[in-house]
Amino acid sequence: MMNRTYRAPVVALVALVLSLLTTPFAHAAARKKAQKAPPKASRQEAKARPSSSRSRGKASAKEERAEQRRERGRAGADKKSRAAQRNERASKNDRRSAREERRASSKDDDRKSGRKLSRRERLAEARREAERRRREEAARRAELARQAAIARALAIARQRAADQALRDETFANISRDDVTGEDLEVRRVAIEALGNHAGTVVVMDPKTGRVHTVVNQDWALRRGFKPCSTIKLVTGLAGLSESVIDPVQTVNVSTGSFRLDLTDSLAYSNNTYFQIVGGNVGFERMMRYARQLGLGEATGINHANESPGRVPLFKTGYAVNHMSSHGDDFEVTPIQLANMAAAISNGGSLLVPHLPRTPEESVDFKTEVRRRLSIPREHLQRLVPGMIGAVSYGTGRGAKDPMQIVAGKTGTCIGQGSWLGLFASYAPVQDPRLAVAVVTRGSGERGRIAAGVAGRIYRALNHRFGNRGVGASLLATEALAPRPKIDPSKAAAISEEDAEANAAVVSEGADASAAAGAPSSTAVGGSDSNVKSVLKPVLIRPTTTTTRPAPTSPTATPVDGRPRRVLTSSP
């Protein structure tokens, strides 16, 4: 029993002693093995050394490709994260919409069940309803804005297409013109002056009636156009001949008010002045003077199929006034405009325009007078300062030539389906040698554009048809010398031709107040209205031959400074 008890400790002690004895030998063997290993490793490094550069290159390429893969992975992760964010937002919106729908449905159920909503619930529902209405209104306005933008784009496209069609028609007509007998230099200058504008040009001698050139003969001879403000030449002559306009009237300029005479009314193309004059002259007398000046009948030029134009058959009330400033229901051809300007320049002879076709006809050319106007020469001369003023400081400044005096009248309005720009003129004033009429068509055309075309013609032909130093001047007297009598700051309020062109032409169907001859104050300058100053120069001495506003005495002027208009009519 005792021997079995002490046997186990003895065995453990013997094992410990043996382990202690064998440990040094194990460590020695490990050290020997470690000492033998380095030479083998060094030989491997020596073998691998020649290919180290290639290995580094391959390793760097692998690293770059690995980096690119990591970048693509990160980019893909970013895209996935953004997509997840969008999906999350969409899901949030969907959940919010679902909650709102559930709340709305619950509210509907509550209403149907008759349960009264709390104050908080009512406020929340009111906010939701306001937000819904706001969103609907914003969506509606956005849709309207989108439709308006589309409509504007379509309108611009249509207008550009229409303008291009007019230009194409002009170029085609010019290519078909019969140029036999025309002055080729004058024709070349006229075509260059017209440029890319859709239009027509007539150049003739105002003394003899010899036609130098007709550019775009189809429009110049066979088409009638609304005369626009060029009809004011007819209205002015009628007013002078019927004693509605005093030929020696003067203008008094004072602070806060001004008056217009015939010269500045022509130069600035003031509509109100000529509406009052035309209304006082009357329709029948207006038609008589228009026909005297050649409107409504063919000129007799030796071209086939000439159009006679057209004059109105009947008008009454305010329609007569508006016709006298805008030329409503008139149709004039450019050759008629040039012939009318020639009649004013030569003292009252309405000529028959003629184009010599052969050299013999050119040598033996004879002037043919259609008729002498039954209009005093001094009345024709009384128009000239206003026509010079239009070129010098008014609506036709584009026709100004520093080497000679040009007289002309512009016109701007909508007619024949497009904007029209007209200019009837002659030069030089002292010894007229050229009468030029220009008509242009298109969305951007105005009277000043047509005046610019004529001005380029006058300047280019100055060496042939400019001043020759002979002939009596129509401006010899101080009374006829053209000069602006209006403060330049007031010119914009007086020049109604461009103002109406920019604001669009007013419809002929006027209301009752317009029928009484009372245009709105905004048409003549807003709060700084010049109605009073426009009317007073017309209210000159009464006559028995016409009906016009009663003369205004100085004591009858209202003390409050407001304009007063008194129109009377009698059989």
Phi, psi and omega in degrees: 000317179291320182296319180294332182285320184268004181285321182295315178296326181293318180297318180296321181294319179296319180297321179296318181296318181295320178295322179293326181286326183274344182297313179302321180294324179294319178295319179297316179298321178294321179294320178298317179295322178292325179291327179282336185292317184305317179303322180296317178297319179296321177297321177295319178296322179296322178292323183278345185299318182300330182260017183292322181295318179295322180296319179298318178299315179296319180298318180296319178298318179297319180297319179298315179297321178296320179295319177298319178297321178295319178299315179297323178295317178295317178300316177298322178295321178296316179298317180297322180292319178295317177299320179295322178295317178298316179298322179295317178296317179299318179294323177297316178298319179297317179295322180295315178299320180296319178297317180296320178296318178297319179295316180298317179295322178295322178295319177297319178297321179296319180295317180296324180283347178090008180284133180281132180285150176283168181297319178298318179294321178295317178298317179297319179293322178296318178297317179298319179295318178296319179295320178297316180295321179298316179296319179296319179294318178297318178295320180296316180294320178298320179293320177296318178297320179296315179295322178294319178297319178296317180297318178298316180298318179294320179296318178297318179297317179296319181295318178297321178295320178295318178297318179294324177297320177295319178296317179298319178296320178298312181296321179295318179295319180298321180294337180263359181300144174271107186262013180298123178086352181285156173282108188292329177292315179297320179296316180299316179297319181294319179294319178295322179293322179293324175061228183269010180280145172276117183179194183213153182224137173236129177233124182216167176273119184286348180266324186251339184088002179294128179270122178277317178197152173229107181268128187064070186296330180297316178284324186286330187246334189241004178238137174258141181233152174297129185287344180056225187283353175294343177293344180295338173296317177295315181297319179297316178296319178296317179296320178292316183290329180265011176062022171284326178253129176281119184292345181246023181294152178240169183237131175251117181265127179224166182294128175084353179208160178206163180235150180251140170248184183297322183298307182289331178294321174290316184297316181266359179054056181281120184288318186300319180302310185284336173295318177294317180298311181297322177296325178283328178291316180099156187295312185298316180292323177301318180293325180296316179288325177298317180290326176301323182277007172097005180280142179086005177217151179293147181283337182093012179299149183278058171233147183283150171061043177288138178275139177278353186076201183202147172237153180297149179272322182198139174211155178211162177067216183295338178302327177293317179299311183293323177299324185289343179248337184244346179075034181300136176067008168272151167225122180237148175266153178302327178293327176292322177297315179297320180291325177293317176298323178295320180295322178293322185285326185267006174095011173118017177258117176273113188268167171258109180298142183214138178249110178297129184266335183234160176302322179295319179294326178292321180291320183265026185297135179234137179286133178243119180264123179288315176189160172267135180288139176272053180232127180305142182300324181294332176288322175297318179294333182291338176284335190298315179302322178293323177291323176292320179297324178300322180279326184282317185216006185253223188279346183248037184297339180295342180271003186293136178235119183294345183266351181202164180266125180251136176244134181195173178219132180268166173209137180219127176187182175257127179200151181056035173082010180201171173291143179240140170237123183236151175207120176246129190203172171205161180193159346286155186297322183293325182214080188301128180233343178224137167241125185236128173239133181230135172229127178238152182228144178144168186296331182258009185275138179218171179299324180294331177292315177298322177296323177296322176298313180297321179299320178295326178293313180299316183292324181287332182257013183299326182293338179257322189240016181280196181299137176247002178077016179232167177094145178280138180279140175285350183254029183292330182265152181294330183295332182263357182294123182284130177203139179290134180252007184248141174303130180306331179292340179267353187298323182296325179288334183275321183283094185270348183296307180290327180298316179291327179295321181285332181265359182084151186287137180286141182293147179291334179283088182272161179277187186296322180293324177291326179296335177279000178084031183239089175292153182294156182294333180292338180286344182233029171116015173068226184293331178270061189288146177245027180298315183297315183289335177287320186285323191297322178295335181281333185278071183258177187322137181289152175227171179263000185260353183207164179250131181204173181302147179294145180296145183255125178275156180301327182283346183272357180291129181299141182285341182276358176078003180281148182291145176233135179232125180237114179243130178234155178218149178214159181301000000 
